[in-house]
Amino acid sequence: MKPTIRDVAKMANVSISTVSRVMNSPESVVESKKQRVLGAIEELKYKPNALARGLISKKTHTLGVVIPDIRNAYYAEIIRGMEDASKKLGYSLIICNTDADRNRLFSYLNTFYEKQVDGLLYTSDAVFPDYYKELKRLRMPVVLVSTHSMEYELPSVKIDDEQAAYDATAFLIEAGHRSIGMISFDLSDSIAGQTRYQGYVRALREHNLEFSKDNVFFIQEYYHDPYVAAESLLRQAPNLTAVFASSDVLAMGLLSYLYEKGIQVPDEISVIGFDNIRVSSLTIPKLTTVAQPMYQIGYRAVEKLDARIGGEADPQLRELVPHEIIVRGSTRRLK
């Protein structure tokens, strides 16, 4: 049988809590006891588990992560940033996919509570009143990642989606385009739908361009086919010279549709996406897009959560990180 912390304590003739202090804060243990414990650990070949390490600190050194769709390439860089920051700060991650389903989310939250994770990284979904009530009930430190809440005082890390969408649309306008369409997430999506749509509309208005509802196609379902969305938009607005898509995946669906229809990009229509996922530089033509610093978002979220777990004051509750437009071959200036 594998030796336990009790075996170490018995051999060293100390309490279990003393063994735990030696592993977590050895400076707090008198030298004689510390040496007995270290000797017992060496002789027994004892390897402490997370629960044993947390007996004194009451921490498991684990963080829970909930994401709405693990298949979405956007989350790869987010999670990489989280993982690197967690490794640096001494945490492990437990990652759960909710499929944007309330019941699955609540089930995972209770699993995290049972496993006594130190905090929660809540990604990309809105915080509805019943969600917030459950978070409060579980009394779990939380940081929102690529989402935010204006209703509740919850720390968050994200870009300014409204301004980013404005900048994408203004980029097309400044390139000479006047008939600009948008493939948008539904307005019920307060994180990536409503905000990015508002940025698009504001850019048109501030540049004195007429807005037409036919120039926008809203994705009604979470797993809507990007190709079908592109087809639907261009059926109702066939004379567009440029399209702003609310994600790179939607933009790639548009590129695929245009290719099959023999419509040249960017000669006949310019396309700009949103996110700058890794494959956006591998499309033909390469995709112009709004780049989110996804790695930085994930990294900062863990740092922010670690500070919250440690009881530190947060100088910036709702933290916005910068975005930028990466210009590639899918857009051109009109003569």
C-alpha positions in Angstrom: 0.0 0.0 0.0 1.1 3.5 -0.7 2.2 5.4 2.5 -0.1 8.1 3.8 0.3 11.3 5.7 -0.7 9.4 8.8 2.2 7.0 8.3 4.6 9.9 8.0 3.2 11.5 11.2 3.4 8.2 13.1 7.0 7.6 12.1 8.1 11.1 12.8 6.1 11.2 16.1 4.3 14.4 15.2 0.7 15.4 14.3 -0.7 15.2 10.8 -1.0 19.0 10.8 2.7 19.3 11.5 3.5 17.1 8.5 1.2 19.3 6.4 3.0 22.5 7.7 6.3 21.0 6.7 5.0 20.5 3.1 3.3 23.9 2.8 5.1 26.3 5.1 8.3 24.6 6.4 9.5 27.9 7.9 6.7 27.6 10.5 8.0 24.3 11.9 10.9 24.0 14.4 14.0 22.5 12.9 14.0 19.3 14.9 10.4 18.3 14.0 11.0 19.4 10.4 14.0 17.1 10.1 12.1 14.1 11.6 9.2 14.7 9.1 11.6 15.0 6.1 13.4 11.9 7.2 10.1 9.9 7.4 9.0 11.2 4.0 12.3 10.1 2.5 12.3 6.6 4.2 8.6 5.9 3.3 8.9 7.4 -0.2 5.8 9.4 0.6 4.3 11.6 -2.2 1.7 14.0 -0.8 -1.6 14.3 -2.6 -3.5 17.6 -3.0 -5.8 16.9 0.0 -2.9 16.2 2.3 -1.1 19.4 1.1 -4.3 21.4 1.8 -5.0 20.2 5.4 -3.6 23.4 6.8 -4.2 25.9 4.0 -7.7 24.6 3.3 -6.8 24.8 -0.4 -6.7 22.1 -3.1 -4.7 24.2 -5.5 -7.2 23.5 -8.2 -9.3 25.8 -10.3 -12.5 24.9 -12.1 -13.0 26.1 -15.7 -16.4 26.1 -17.5 -16.5 26.8 -21.2 -19.6 26.6 -23.5 -18.1 24.7 -26.4 -14.8 22.9 -26.2 -14.8 22.3 -29.9 -14.5 26.1 -30.6 -10.9 26.9 -31.5 -11.1 30.2 -29.7 -10.7 28.5 -26.4 -7.4 26.7 -27.2 -5.4 29.9 -26.6 -7.5 31.0 -23.7 -6.9 27.6 -21.9 -3.2 27.7 -22.8 -2.9 31.1 -21.1 -4.8 29.7 -18.1 -2.6 26.6 -17.9 0.6 28.6 -18.0 -0.5 31.0 -15.3 -1.8 28.1 -13.2 1.5 26.3 -13.4 3.3 29.4 -12.4 1.0 30.0 -9.4 0.8 26.3 -8.3 -2.7 25.4 -9.5 -4.1 22.6 -11.6 -7.1 23.1 -13.9 -10.3 21.0 -14.1 -12.0 21.9 -17.5 -15.7 21.2 -18.1 -17.7 21.8 -21.2 -21.3 23.0 -20.6 -22.7 23.1 -24.2 -24.3 26.4 -23.0 -26.7 24.2 -21.0 -28.0 25.5 -17.6 -28.4 22.0 -16.1 -24.9 20.9 -17.1 -23.4 24.2 -15.8 -25.1 23.7 -12.4 -24.0 20.1 -12.3 -20.4 21.1 -12.8 -20.6 23.9 -10.3 -21.7 21.4 -7.7 -18.9 19.0 -8.7 -16.4 21.8 -8.2 -17.9 22.5 -4.8 -17.6 18.9 -3.8 -14.0 18.7 -5.0 -13.3 21.9 -3.1 -11.7 23.8 -5.9 -10.2 27.1 -4.8 -11.9 29.2 -7.5 -13.9 29.3 -10.7 -13.0 30.6 -14.2 -16.4 31.3 -15.9 -16.0 31.7 -19.6 -17.9 33.4 -22.4 -21.5 33.0 -21.0 -23.8 35.6 -19.6 -24.4 35.6 -15.8 -28.1 35.2 -15.4 -29.8 35.9 -12.0 -30.2 32.2 -11.2 -26.5 31.6 -12.2 -25.4 34.3 -9.8 -27.6 33.0 -7.1 -25.9 29.6 -7.4 -22.4 31.1 -7.4 -23.3 33.0 -4.2 -24.7 29.9 -2.6 -21.5 27.9 -3.3 -19.4 30.8 -2.0 -16.8 30.2 -4.6 -14.4 32.9 -5.8 -15.0 33.6 -9.5 -13.5 35.5 -12.4 -15.4 36.0 -15.7 -13.4 35.3 -18.8 -14.3 36.8 -22.2 -17.5 37.9 -20.6 -18.6 40.4 -18.0 -21.6 41.4 -15.8 -22.7 45.0 -15.3 -25.4 43.8 -12.9 -23.2 42.0 -10.5 -19.8 42.9 -8.9 -17.9 40.1 -10.5 -14.3 40.6 -11.7 -13.8 40.0 -15.4 -11.2 40.1 -18.2 -12.1 40.7 -21.8 -11.8 43.1 -24.7 -14.2 45.9 -25.5 -16.4 44.0 -28.0 -18.4 47.0 -29.0 -15.4 49.1 -29.8 -13.7 46.2 -31.6 -16.7 45.7 -33.8 -16.8 49.5 -34.5 -13.1 49.4 -35.4 -13.7 46.4 -37.8 -16.6 48.2 -39.6 -14.7 51.5 -39.7 -11.7 49.7 -41.2 -14.0 48.6 -44.1 -15.5 52.1 -44.4 -12.1 53.8 -44.5 -11.1 51.3 -47.3 -13.9 52.8 -49.4 -16.7 50.3 -48.8 -20.3 51.7 -48.5 -22.4 48.6 -48.7 -21.2 46.6 -45.7 -23.0 43.5 -44.3 -22.7 41.7 -41.0 -23.2 38.1 -39.9 -24.1 38.6 -36.2 -24.8 36.5 -33.2 -28.3 36.9 -31.9 -29.0 40.0 -29.9 -30.0 37.9 -27.0 -26.3 37.1 -26.7 -25.3 40.1 -24.5 -21.6 39.3 -24.7 -20.8 38.8 -28.4 -24.1 39.5 -30.1 -25.6 42.7 -28.9 -22.2 44.5 -28.3 -20.7 43.7 -31.7 -23.9 44.5 -33.5 -24.0 47.9 -31.7 -20.4 48.6 -32.8 -21.3 47.8 -36.4 -24.3 50.1 -36.3 -22.5 52.9 -34.6 -19.7 52.9 -37.2 -22.2 53.2 -40.0 -24.1 56.0 -38.3 -21.0 58.0 -37.4 -19.7 57.7 -41.0 -23.1 58.8 -42.3 -23.9 55.5 -44.0 -27.5 54.2 -44.3 -28.3 51.2 -42.2 -30.4 48.4 -43.8 -31.8 45.5 -41.8 -31.3 43.3 -45.0 -27.6 43.8 -44.6 -27.5 41.8 -41.3 -28.1 38.1 -40.8 -28.6 37.0 -37.2 -27.6 33.5 -36.1 -30.5 32.3 -34.1 -29.0 29.0 -32.7 -25.8 28.3 -30.9 -24.6 25.7 -33.4 -25.8 27.5 -36.5 -24.0 26.4 -39.8 -21.6 29.2 -40.8 -22.0 28.3 -44.5 -25.8 28.6 -44.3 -25.5 31.9 -42.5 -23.3 33.2 -45.4 -25.8 31.9 -48.0 -28.7 33.6 -46.1 -27.0 36.9 -45.9 -26.0 37.2 -49.5 -29.5 36.0 -50.6 -31.1 38.9 -48.9 -28.3 41.4 -49.6 -26.6 40.4 -52.9 -24.9 43.7 -53.6 -22.6 43.9 -50.6 -19.0 44.8 -51.2 -17.8 43.8 -47.7 -18.9 41.7 -44.8 -18.0 41.8 -41.1 -18.4 38.4 -39.5 -18.8 38.2 -35.7 -16.3 35.4 -35.5 -13.5 33.8 -37.6 -15.5 30.6 -37.9 -18.4 32.6 -39.4 -16.0 34.4 -41.7 -14.5 31.0 -42.8 -18.0 29.8 -43.6 -18.5 32.9 -45.8 -15.1 32.3 -47.6 -16.2 28.8 -48.3 -19.6 29.9 -49.7 -18.0 32.6 -51.9 -15.4 30.2 -53.2 -18.1 27.7 -54.2 -20.1 30.4 -55.9 -17.1 31.7 -57.9 -17.1 35.1 -56.1 -13.6 36.4 -55.8 -12.3 37.5 -52.4 -11.2 40.3 -52.0 -11.7 41.5 -55.6 -15.5 41.3 -55.5 -16.2 41.2 -51.8 -14.0 41.9 -48.7 -14.3 39.8 -45.6 -13.2 40.6 -42.0 -13.6 38.2 -39.1 -13.2 38.4 -35.3 -10.9 36.6 -32.8 -7.8 35.7 -34.8 -7.8 32.0 -34.1 -4.8 30.2 -35.3 -6.3 28.8 -38.5 -7.4 32.3 -39.7 -3.9 32.8 -41.2 -4.3 29.5 -43.1 -7.4 30.3 -45.2 -7.3 31.2 -48.9 -7.0 34.1 -48.9 -5.7 34.7 -45.4 -8.3 36.2 -43.2 -8.3 39.9 -42.1 -9.6 39.8 -38.5 -10.0 41.6 -35.2 -7.4 39.9 -32.9 -8.3 39.2 -29.3 -5.2 38.6 -27.1 -6.7 35.2 -26.1 -3.6 33.9 -24.3 -3.3 37.1 -22.3 -7.0 37.0 -21.4 -6.6 33.4 -20.0 -3.4 34.3 -18.2 -4.7 37.5 -16.6 -7.9 35.7 -15.5 -5.9 33.2 -13.5 -3.8 35.9 -12.0 -6.9 37.9 -11.1 -8.5 34.8 -9.5 -5.4 34.0 -7.5 -5.4 37.5 -6.1 -9.1 37.1 -5.2 -8.5 33.8 -3.5 -5.7 35.4 -1.5 -8.0 38.2 -0.4 -6.2 40.9 -2.3 -8.1 44.0 -3.4 -8.8 44.2 -7.1 -7.8 47.6 -8.5 -9.7 47.0 -11.8 -12.9 45.0 -11.4 -13.8 44.8 -15.1 -10.5 44.7 -16.9 -10.4 45.4 -20.6 -7.4 44.2 -22.7 -6.5 45.7 -26.0 -7.5 44.4 -29.4 -6.1 45.0 -32.9 -6.9 44.5 -36.5 -4.7 42.1 -38.3 -4.8 42.9 -42.0 -4.4 40.0 -44.4 -5.5 39.1 -47.9 -9.3 38.9 -47.5 -9.8 42.7 -47.6 -8.8 45.4 -50.1 -9.2 49.1 -50.6 -11.7 50.2 -53.2 -10.4 52.5 -55.9 
